Amino acid sequence: MAVTFTATPVAGATPQPRDEEWWFSTWDIQKKVWPLTTGRGVTVAVLDTGVNAKLPDLAGAVLPGTDLTGRKDDGRIDFDTAGGGHGTGMAALIAGQGPTMVGVAPGARILPITMFRAHANFSGGDAQANGIRYAVDHGAKVISMSTGGVSPDGPLRCDYYIQGAVDYAIKHDVVLVAAAGNDGNTTNAPASPTSCPGVLGVGAVDYQARPWVQTARQPYVVVAAPGVDTGSIGRAGVFSNASGTSTSTALTAGAVALMRARFPKMSGREVVQRIIASAIDTGSRGVDLQTGYGLIRPYHALTDRVPANAPNPVYERWDKEQQSSATAKPSTTSSAPHSVVAKPHRGSGGFSPILYAVGGIAVLSLVAGIGVVVLRRRRQFLS
């Protein structure tokens, strides 16, 4: 499709990010991206522990969703007692409204889909598949999955049921974004659903675009995003600092939402292609197993001219899988989902409280260790 790259101011005032949200200056979100789009009109499904929709930072941003763990609620409660509110934190990174946390796409809306709870022990393969299908059927144009389990089929394949759901999403023009995993410096086990053909796998980098030491080293890693010394709010309104591919996935999903809002007629395939083509090389020279094609750059994804034949490994791999499936004989061993215990990719630091909510409003203070003084030294060299 033909794309005209002219700036159109976004109507209405936009919230201000905290100093700790270093990716705003790295990506020049306020000056370059928000004048083009804030993600308005796009629904992002967050498959996680639920989302605390009562927090001021998410007021009006969270749609009724679903709970796939057995309770009858609409996903707008965060049950993550161990991690402090993983799903809430991811939702805020995408569409936070302030005053504590501002998302990169504050105009977007969150569709919460509760996949698991703290200390819950359930088979996650079918739940993941059902969550993806629910998201598609309820209007999501982006699916953010900062969760996962070990892929039993290796780094480039996944559970039969999950792959079927991924296929369903792609055929309905929905973009799927998933965390690469946080065991790159230990077991480096392949993660599902990131291993599925058709899913955009995301690694984590720091403010200098250096790969996070724990980010997975896998061939399914296509791009990277900020995921080191990051903060968000938890289910009780806390602000925390942690590292992991959960954060980088949520921020990438937010970037996709920005794209989908700016170009509503652009296919998900082309959106992903543009995000890949506009990334800046980081980590090892060229495409590598930690950061793929490099750090995503939302403004460039929105404005750069990308050749029609630019690489798109996410969809190229999916196309190949579709061709292979069409010629293969039906499997007799894939009639049921694998037993995969889903878990959030928390990484180091988890979501331990640093700022506590009092009467629903967060009490703000400087964060020790990663203080504002350090953050002010971060350069805007990747926007």
C-alpha positions in Angstrom: 0.0 0.0 0.0 1.1 3.6 -0.6 2.1 5.4 2.6 2.3 9.2 2.9 4.7 10.3 5.7 3.3 13.6 6.9 3.0 14.6 10.6 -0.5 14.9 11.9 -0.7 16.3 15.5 -2.5 14.1 17.9 -5.6 15.7 19.4 -5.6 16.3 23.2 -3.0 16.5 25.8 -0.7 13.6 26.5 0.7 12.5 29.9 4.3 13.0 31.0 6.6 10.1 31.6 8.8 9.8 34.7 12.5 10.3 34.5 13.0 6.6 35.1 11.3 5.8 31.8 14.5 6.2 29.9 13.1 4.7 26.7 11.0 7.8 26.1 14.1 9.9 25.5 15.9 7.1 23.7 13.1 6.8 21.3 12.1 10.5 21.4 8.5 9.5 22.0 7.1 12.8 23.0 8.7 15.0 20.4 8.6 12.7 17.4 6.3 9.8 17.9 3.3 11.2 19.8 2.8 14.0 17.3 2.1 11.2 14.8 0.2 8.7 16.9 -0.5 7.6 20.5 -2.1 4.3 19.5 -5.6 5.5 19.7 -8.3 3.0 18.6 -6.0 0.0 18.8 -6.7 -2.9 21.3 -3.7 -4.7 22.7 -4.4 -8.1 24.4 -2.2 -8.8 27.4 -2.0 -12.5 28.1 -0.7 -12.6 31.7 -1.8 -12.6 35.3 -4.7 -10.2 34.8 -4.7 -6.4 35.1 -5.7 -4.2 38.1 -8.0 -1.8 36.2 -8.8 0.2 39.4 -5.4 1.9 39.5 -5.4 5.6 38.5 -2.7 4.9 35.9 -5.0 2.5 34.0 -8.2 4.4 34.5 -10.3 4.0 31.4 -7.6 2.0 29.5 -8.6 -1.5 30.4 -11.5 -3.3 28.6 -13.4 -6.2 30.0 -11.5 -9.4 29.2 -11.5 -12.9 30.5 -10.0 -15.3 33.0 -8.9 -18.7 31.7 -7.8 -20.1 35.0 -11.3 -21.1 36.3 -12.5 -18.0 38.1 -15.5 -16.1 36.7 -14.1 -12.6 36.2 -13.2 -10.3 33.3 -9.5 -10.2 33.7 -9.5 -6.8 35.4 -8.1 -8.1 38.6 -4.4 -9.0 39.0 -3.9 -12.2 41.0 -0.1 -12.2 40.9 0.7 -12.2 44.6 4.2 -13.5 44.1 5.4 -11.1 41.5 3.5 -8.0 42.7 1.4 -7.7 39.6 3.1 -8.9 36.4 0.2 -8.3 34.1 -0.6 -4.9 35.5 3.0 -3.9 35.0 3.0 -5.0 31.3 -0.3 -3.2 30.7 1.0 0.0 32.1 4.1 -0.1 29.9 1.9 -0.3 26.9 -1.0 2.1 27.8 -0.4 3.7 31.2 -2.2 7.0 31.6 -0.1 8.5 34.4 0.6 10.0 36.8 2.9 7.2 38.0 3.5 5.3 34.8 2.9 6.4 31.2 2.8 3.8 28.4 4.4 4.3 25.0 0.9 4.0 23.4 -1.4 5.8 25.9 -4.2 6.0 23.4 -4.4 2.2 23.1 -6.7 0.0 25.1 -5.8 -3.2 27.0 -7.8 -6.4 26.7 -6.7 -8.4 29.8 -6.6 -12.2 29.5 -5.7 -14.0 32.7 -3.5 -17.0 31.8 -2.2 -18.0 35.3 -1.9 -16.9 38.9 1.0 -16.9 41.3 1.6 -20.4 42.6 -1.0 -21.9 40.2 -0.1 -25.2 38.7 -2.0 -25.8 35.5 -1.3 -27.0 32.0 -0.6 -23.8 30.0 -0.6 -25.1 26.4 -4.3 -25.1 25.9 -4.8 -21.9 27.9 -2.3 -20.1 25.8 -4.0 -21.2 22.6 -7.4 -20.3 24.0 -6.1 -16.9 25.1 -4.8 -16.1 21.6 -8.1 -17.1 20.0 -10.1 -15.0 22.6 -8.0 -12.0 21.8 -8.6 -12.3 18.1 -12.3 -12.8 18.5 -12.6 -9.8 20.8 -11.0 -7.2 18.6 -7.3 -7.2 19.5 -4.9 -6.1 16.7 -1.8 -6.8 18.8 -1.2 -9.7 21.3 1.5 -9.2 23.9 2.8 -12.3 25.6 5.4 -11.6 28.3 4.9 -15.1 29.5 5.7 -18.6 28.4 7.0 -22.0 29.0 9.8 -24.2 27.6 9.1 -25.2 24.1 9.1 -29.1 23.9 9.6 -29.0 20.2 12.7 -27.0 20.0 13.6 -23.3 19.2 11.7 -23.0 15.9 8.5 -25.0 16.5 5.8 -25.1 19.1 2.8 -26.9 20.6 0.3 -28.1 18.0 -2.6 -26.2 19.7 -0.6 -23.0 20.2 0.5 -23.0 16.6 -3.0 -23.5 15.4 -4.0 -20.4 17.5 -1.1 -18.4 16.1 -2.2 -19.4 12.6 -5.7 -18.2 13.4 -4.4 -14.8 14.6 -2.3 -14.2 11.6 -5.1 -15.1 9.2 -7.1 -12.5 11.0 -4.3 -9.9 10.6 -3.3 -9.8 14.3 0.4 -9.3 15.2 1.8 -11.5 18.0 4.7 -10.4 20.1 6.4 -12.6 22.7 9.3 -12.6 25.1 12.5 -14.3 24.1 13.1 -15.7 27.6 15.5 -14.9 30.5 17.7 -17.9 30.7 20.3 -17.0 28.0 23.2 -17.2 30.4 22.1 -20.5 32.0 19.9 -23.1 30.4 19.0 -21.0 27.3 15.9 -23.2 26.9 13.7 -22.3 23.9 10.6 -20.5 25.0 7.0 -21.0 23.8 5.0 -19.3 22.3 8.0 -17.3 21.0 9.3 -20.4 19.2 6.2 -20.6 17.1 6.4 -19.5 13.4 4.6 -16.2 13.0 5.5 -14.8 16.4 7.7 -11.7 16.8 10.4 -12.7 19.3 11.9 -9.9 21.4 15.1 -9.8 23.3 16.2 -7.1 25.9 18.9 -4.4 25.8 20.0 -1.6 28.1 20.0 2.2 27.6 23.2 1.9 25.6 21.7 -0.8 23.3 23.8 -3.5 24.8 22.2 -7.0 25.1 21.0 -7.9 28.5 23.2 -10.8 29.8 20.2 -13.1 30.4 18.3 -12.5 27.2 17.8 -15.7 25.4 20.2 -16.7 22.6 17.8 -18.2 20.1 17.2 -18.1 16.3 13.6 -16.9 16.9 14.9 -13.6 18.4 14.1 -11.1 15.7 14.4 -7.7 17.4 15.2 -6.2 20.8 13.7 -3.4 23.0 14.5 -1.8 26.4 14.5 -4.4 29.1 17.2 -3.5 31.6 16.7 -1.3 34.8 13.1 -0.7 33.8 10.2 0.2 36.0 6.4 -0.2 36.0 3.5 -0.3 38.4 2.3 -3.4 40.1 -1.2 -4.5 41.1 -1.0 -2.5 44.3 0.4 0.6 42.6 4.1 0.0 43.3 6.9 1.3 41.2 9.8 -1.1 40.7 13.0 -1.7 38.8 13.8 -4.9 37.1 15.3 -6.5 34.0 13.8 -9.0 31.6 12.3 -9.7 28.2 8.9 -9.2 29.7 9.4 -5.4 29.6 10.9 -5.4 26.1 8.0 -7.4 24.8 5.4 -5.1 26.3 7.2 -2.0 24.9 7.4 -3.7 21.5 3.7 -4.4 21.6 3.1 -0.8 22.3 5.2 0.2 19.3 3.1 -2.1 17.1 0.0 -0.4 18.5 1.4 2.9 17.5 2.0 1.6 14.0 -1.5 0.0 13.7 -3.2 3.3 14.8 -1.2 5.4 12.4 -1.7 3.1 9.4 -5.0 1.3 10.1 -5.1 -0.2 6.6 -1.6 -1.5 6.7 -1.4 -5.3 7.1 0.2 -6.9 10.2 2.8 -8.5 7.9 3.9 -5.1 6.6 3.9 -3.6 10.1 6.3 -6.3 11.4 8.4 -5.9 8.3 8.8 -2.1 8.9 9.7 -2.6 12.5 12.4 -5.1 11.6 13.7 -3.0 8.7 14.0 0.2 10.8 15.8 -1.4 13.7 19.3 -0.3 14.5 22.0 -3.0 14.7 23.2 -3.7 18.2 24.9 -6.5 20.0 27.1 -8.6 17.7 27.6 -7.2 14.2 24.7 -8.1 11.9 21.8 -10.4 12.8 22.6 -12.2 16.1 20.9 -14.6 18.5 20.4 -12.1 21.3 19.0 -9.1 19.5 18.1 -10.3 16.0 18.1 -7.3 13.6 18.6 -4.9 16.5 16.8 -2.4 18.7 13.4 -1.3 17.4 12.9 2.4 16.7 9.2 3.4 16.6 9.7 6.8 14.9 11.7 5.2 12.1 9.2 2.4 11.8 6.5 5.1 11.3 8.5 7.2 8.8 11.3 5.3 7.0 10.8 4.1 3.5 11.1 0.4 3.5 11.6 -1.7 0.3 8.9 -4.2 -0.5 11.5 -6.9 -0.5 13.0 -6.1 2.9 13.5 -9.1 5.2 10.6 -10.3 7.2 11.7 -13.6 8.9 8.6 -13.7 11.1 6.3 -14.1 8.2 8.7 -15.9 6.0 9.0 -18.6 8.6 5.3 -18.8 9.0 4.8 -19.0 5.2 7.2 -21.9 5.1 5.4 -23.6 7.9 2.1 -23.2 6.1 3.5 -24.7 3.0 5.0 -27.6 4.9 1.7 -28.2 6.8 -0.2 -28.3 3.6 1.9 -31.1 2.2 2.5 -33.1 5.4 0.3 -36.0 6.5 -1.9 -35.4 9.6 -0.1 -36.1 12.8 -1.3 -38.9 15.1 0.7 -37.7 18.1 -0.4 -34.0 18.3 -4.1 -34.6 19.2 -3.7 -32.9 22.6 -1.7 -29.9 23.9 1.6 -30.5 25.7 1.7 -29.9 29.4 3.5 -26.5 29.6 3.5 -24.6 32.8 3.3 -21.0 31.8 5.1 -18.4 33.9 6.0 -14.7 33.6 9.4 -13.8 32.2 10.3 -11.8 35.3 14.0 -11.8 34.9 16.1 -10.2 37.7 14.5 -8.0 40.3 11.0 -9.2 39.8 8.3 -6.7 40.7 9.2 -6.0 44.3 7.7 -2.9 45.8 9.7 0.3 45.8 6.8 2.8 45.9 3.6 1.9 47.8 0.1 3.0 47.0 -1.7 5.0 49.7 -5.4 5.3 49.1 -5.0 4.3 45.5 -2.4 7.0 44.8 1.3 6.1 44.6 3.7 7.9 46.9 6.6 8.8 44.8 10.3 9.0 45.8 13.7 8.6 44.2 14.7 5.1 43.3 18.0 4.1 44.9 20.7 2.7 42.8 19.3 3.7 39.4 18.6 7.2 40.5 17.6 10.1 38.4 21.1 11.5 38.3 22.2 8.4 36.3 19.2 8.4 34.1 19.8 12.0 33.0 23.1 11.0 31.6 21.5 8.6 29.1 21.9 9.8 25.6 19.2 10.2 22.9 21.3 8.5 20.2 18.8 5.9 19.0 15.7 7.9 18.2 
